Amino acid sequence: MTSPSEQEPGRAEGADAPQRLLLVTGLSGAGKSTALDVLEDLGWETIDNFPVRMLKRLVARPGEEPGRLAIGFDSRTRGFVPADVIALAKDLSERGDLSTSFMFIDCADVELERRYNETRRRHPMAQGRPVLDGIAADRELLEPLRRWADIVIDTTALSSNDLQGRVRELFGDDGADETTLTISSFGFARGMPPLADLVFDMRFLDNPHWVPGLRELTGCDAPVGAHIERDPAFADAFARIRDLLLTLLPRYRAQGKSYVHVAFGCTGGRHRSVYTAEAMARALRSHGFSPTVRHRNLGSRTTDELERRQAGSK
């Protein structure tokens, strides 16, 4: 069988690439479902507790477009016999159009007992007996598969986030786990963005709305940008926010956060916030990020009363 690390790095999936098949099993409560959820987020087609005898029907036939398929199974799976699973895995691994891996999620008995007691769930193999009896029966049944697996992850000391990160390290090799970054501008006068992760208030900057010749322009226009950059507070504040984002964004990605929304606000959402959002997007692109920029209130009508009311409320 071929480990994911033995794949050609960065090779695109295509007609000349083998279909990737990952068989996932493990002790009940160890984290198999979490691992499958992460694989699905990474773009794999995932199926849990699929009857083992029907597995060959799911695998692409020679000449069909390849993909990435992860199949989860355990003691609850219909027709589950470890020896039959191993025989099937051996058979599939001999196909030249398949790249087959086998992952086992393990965990110490005492930690599994703690998890079941904490969640008050019934162990599927306990059958009215103490949970440790169910764990012991499960481990005995699955031991041949643990010995056969080419990837073993022990989750005893891992949190759910740690397990997610480990799966991403092993299988997030095609950029599918990249965080989607949105940089937006908005006007406080028209309400806060409800789903923003980080909000920065740019109303401390000198307001171009009150400068003759700039009111009808926006933060996308060079004269407005030049005015904002002349504010003594802009450069230092911008650099601090940029450095904060450069610190946080990789950590968000490592934690598996799929979407990050950074919002910049000013009074009407047409000048200061717009310019800062555009400038921040350029700065982040220079560091390898690919943000999408959205201006919520750029087309909104500006009024002196709105600006005056918001300026007085700060």
C-alpha positions in Angstrom: 0.0 0.0 0.0 1.1 3.6 -0.6 1.3 6.2 2.1 0.2 9.7 1.3 3.7 10.9 1.9 4.9 8.7 -1.0 2.6 10.5 -3.5 4.2 12.9 -5.9 3.9 16.3 -4.1 1.5 18.7 -5.8 0.5 16.2 -8.6 -2.9 17.2 -9.9 -5.7 14.7 -10.0 -6.3 13.8 -13.6 -6.7 11.0 -16.0 -3.1 9.9 -15.5 -3.3 10.0 -11.7 -4.5 7.0 -9.7 -7.7 7.2 -7.7 -6.8 7.7 -4.0 -8.6 5.3 -1.7 -8.4 5.7 2.1 -9.8 3.1 4.4 -10.5 4.5 7.9 -11.2 2.5 11.0 -10.4 2.6 14.7 -11.7 2.1 18.2 -15.2 3.4 18.9 -14.8 6.9 20.5 -11.2 7.3 19.3 -12.1 9.9 16.6 -12.9 8.2 13.4 -15.9 10.4 12.7 -13.8 13.6 13.3 -11.1 12.3 10.9 -13.8 11.7 8.2 -15.3 15.1 8.7 -11.9 16.7 8.1 -11.3 14.6 5.0 -14.6 15.8 3.6 -13.6 19.4 4.3 -10.4 18.7 2.3 -12.4 17.6 -0.7 -12.5 13.9 -0.2 -15.7 12.0 -0.9 -16.4 10.3 2.4 -18.8 7.5 3.5 -19.1 6.0 6.9 -20.2 2.5 7.9 -20.6 1.5 4.3 -21.0 -2.3 3.8 -17.5 -3.7 3.2 -18.6 -6.2 0.6 -19.9 -3.4 -1.6 -16.7 -1.4 -1.6 -15.5 -2.4 -5.0 -18.6 -0.9 -6.6 -17.6 2.5 -5.3 -14.1 2.4 -6.7 -13.6 4.0 -10.1 -13.1 1.5 -12.9 -10.1 1.9 -15.2 -10.7 4.8 -17.6 -13.1 6.6 -15.3 -12.1 10.0 -13.8 -10.2 9.4 -10.6 -11.0 11.0 -7.3 -10.3 10.7 -3.6 -12.5 8.4 -1.7 -12.4 7.8 2.1 -14.4 4.9 3.6 -15.0 4.6 7.3 -16.0 1.3 9.0 -15.9 -0.3 12.4 -17.5 -3.0 14.5 -21.0 -1.5 13.8 -20.6 -1.8 10.0 -22.7 -4.4 8.3 -20.8 -7.5 7.3 -17.7 -6.4 9.2 -15.1 -9.1 9.4 -11.4 -7.9 9.9 -9.9 -10.7 7.9 -12.2 -10.0 5.0 -11.4 -6.3 5.2 -7.7 -7.0 5.0 -8.1 -9.4 2.1 -10.1 -6.8 0.2 -7.5 -4.1 1.0 -4.8 -6.4 -0.4 -6.7 -7.0 -3.5 -7.4 -3.3 -4.1 -3.7 -2.4 -3.4 -2.6 -4.5 -6.3 -4.6 -2.4 -8.8 -2.3 0.0 -10.7 -5.1 2.6 -11.0 -5.5 2.9 -7.2 -3.4 4.4 -4.5 -4.7 2.7 -1.4 -3.9 3.7 2.3 -5.3 2.3 5.5 -5.7 4.5 8.6 -6.4 3.3 12.1 -7.5 5.7 14.9 -6.3 4.4 18.3 -6.7 5.6 21.9 -5.8 4.3 25.3 -8.6 2.4 27.2 -8.6 4.8 30.2 -9.1 7.8 27.9 -11.9 6.1 26.0 -13.6 5.2 29.2 -13.4 8.8 30.3 -14.9 10.0 27.0 -17.8 7.6 27.2 -18.5 8.5 30.9 -18.3 12.2 30.0 -20.7 12.0 27.1 -22.9 9.3 28.7 -23.0 7.5 25.4 -23.3 3.7 25.3 -20.4 1.8 23.9 -21.7 -0.2 20.9 -20.0 -3.4 22.1 -20.7 -3.2 25.8 -24.2 -4.7 25.5 -25.2 -3.8 29.1 -21.8 -4.5 30.6 -19.3 -1.9 31.9 -17.8 0.3 29.2 -14.3 -1.1 29.7 -15.7 -4.5 28.7 -16.9 -3.0 25.4 -13.6 -1.3 24.8 -11.7 -4.5 25.4 -14.0 -6.4 23.0 -13.6 -3.7 20.4 -9.8 -3.7 20.7 -9.6 -7.4 20.4 -11.7 -7.4 17.3 -9.8 -4.6 15.6 -6.3 -5.6 16.5 -5.6 -7.3 13.1 -6.6 -4.1 11.4 -4.3 -2.0 13.6 -1.4 -4.2 12.7 -2.2 -4.0 9.0 -2.7 -0.2 8.9 0.1 1.9 7.4 -1.1 5.0 9.2 -1.9 4.9 13.0 -3.0 8.0 14.9 -3.2 7.7 18.7 -5.6 10.3 20.0 -5.0 9.6 23.7 -3.4 12.9 24.3 -5.0 14.8 21.4 -7.9 17.2 21.5 -10.4 17.2 18.7 -8.5 20.2 17.1 -5.2 18.3 17.4 -6.7 15.4 15.6 -8.1 17.6 12.9 -4.6 19.2 12.5 -2.9 15.9 12.2 -5.3 14.7 9.5 -4.7 17.9 7.6 -1.0 17.4 7.8 -1.3 14.0 6.3 -3.9 14.7 3.6 -4.1 18.4 3.1 -1.6 18.4 0.2 -3.6 20.1 -2.5 -4.6 23.4 -1.0 -8.2 22.3 -0.3 -7.8 23.2 3.3 -6.8 26.8 2.7 -8.7 29.4 4.7 -11.0 31.5 2.7 -10.2 35.1 3.6 -12.6 38.0 3.1 -11.6 41.7 3.7 -14.6 44.0 3.8 -15.5 47.6 4.5 -18.8 48.9 6.0 -20.4 51.9 7.6 -21.2 51.9 11.3 -24.2 54.1 10.5 -25.8 51.2 8.7 -25.1 48.5 11.2 -22.3 46.2 12.1 -21.5 43.2 9.9 -23.1 40.2 11.7 -20.6 37.5 10.7 -17.2 39.3 10.9 -14.5 37.6 12.9 -12.4 40.7 13.4 -13.7 44.3 13.2 -11.5 47.4 13.1 -12.9 50.8 13.7 -11.2 53.4 11.4 -13.2 56.4 12.6 -10.1 57.7 14.4 -8.7 58.9 11.1 -9.5 62.3 9.6 -12.7 62.0 7.7 -12.5 62.9 3.9 -16.2 63.5 3.9 -15.6 67.0 5.3 -12.8 67.9 2.8 -14.0 69.9 -0.3 -13.5 67.8 -3.4 -13.3 64.5 -1.6 -16.9 64.0 -0.4 -18.2 62.6 -3.6 -15.2 60.4 -4.1 -14.5 57.0 -2.4 -11.7 55.1 -0.8 -10.9 53.6 -4.2 -9.9 57.1 -5.6 -6.3 58.2 -5.3 -7.0 61.6 -3.7 -8.9 60.0 -0.9 -6.1 57.5 -0.3 -3.5 60.3 -0.2 -5.6 62.2 2.3 -6.0 59.2 4.6 -2.3 58.4 4.4 -1.4 61.9 5.4 -3.1 61.3 8.7 -0.3 60.9 11.3 -2.1 58.0 12.9 -2.6 55.9 9.8 0.8 54.4 9.1 1.4 53.1 12.6 -2.1 51.8 13.1 -2.1 50.1 9.7 1.2 48.4 10.3 0.0 47.1 13.7 -3.2 45.7 12.2 -1.3 44.1 9.3 1.2 42.5 11.7 -1.7 41.2 13.9 -3.4 39.6 10.9 -0.1 38.0 9.7 0.1 36.5 13.2 -3.5 35.3 13.5 -4.3 34.1 10.0 -1.8 31.1 9.9 -3.0 30.1 13.4 -6.7 30.2 12.2 -5.7 28.0 9.3 -3.8 25.6 11.7 -7.0 25.3 13.8 -9.0 24.4 10.7 -11.0 27.6 10.4 -12.4 27.5 6.9 -13.5 31.1 6.6 -12.1 34.3 8.1 -13.8 37.7 7.7 -11.9 40.8 8.6 -14.0 44.0 8.5 -13.0 47.7 8.5 -15.6 50.2 9.5 -16.0 54.0 9.3 -19.0 56.3 9.5 -20.6 55.8 6.1 -18.5 53.0 4.7 -17.3 54.9 1.6 -13.9 56.5 2.5 -11.7 55.4 5.3 -12.9 51.8 5.6 -12.8 51.3 1.9 -9.3 52.6 1.5 -8.0 50.6 4.4 -9.6 47.4 3.2 -8.1 47.8 -0.2 -4.7 48.6 1.2 -4.8 45.7 3.6 -5.7 43.3 0.9 -2.7 44.4 -1.1 -0.5 44.0 1.9 -1.7 40.5 2.6 -1.4 39.5 -1.0 2.3 40.4 -0.8 2.6 37.9 2.0 1.0 35.1 0.0 -2.7 35.4 1.0 -5.5 35.6 -1.5 -8.3 37.7 0.1 -11.6 38.6 -1.5 -12.5 42.3 -1.0 -16.1 43.4 -0.5 -17.4 46.9 0.1 -20.8 46.7 1.7 -21.8 50.4 1.6 -19.7 51.8 -1.2 -22.8 52.5 -3.3 -24.7 54.0 -0.4 -25.8 57.7 -0.5 -23.7 59.9 1.8 -25.3 62.7 3.8 -23.9 65.4 6.1 -26.5 64.5 8.8 -25.4 60.8 8.9 -21.7 61.8 9.2 -22.4 64.5 11.8 -24.6 62.1 13.9 -22.0 59.4 13.9 -19.2 61.8 14.6 -21.0 63.0 17.6 -21.7 59.5 18.9 -18.0 58.4 19.0 
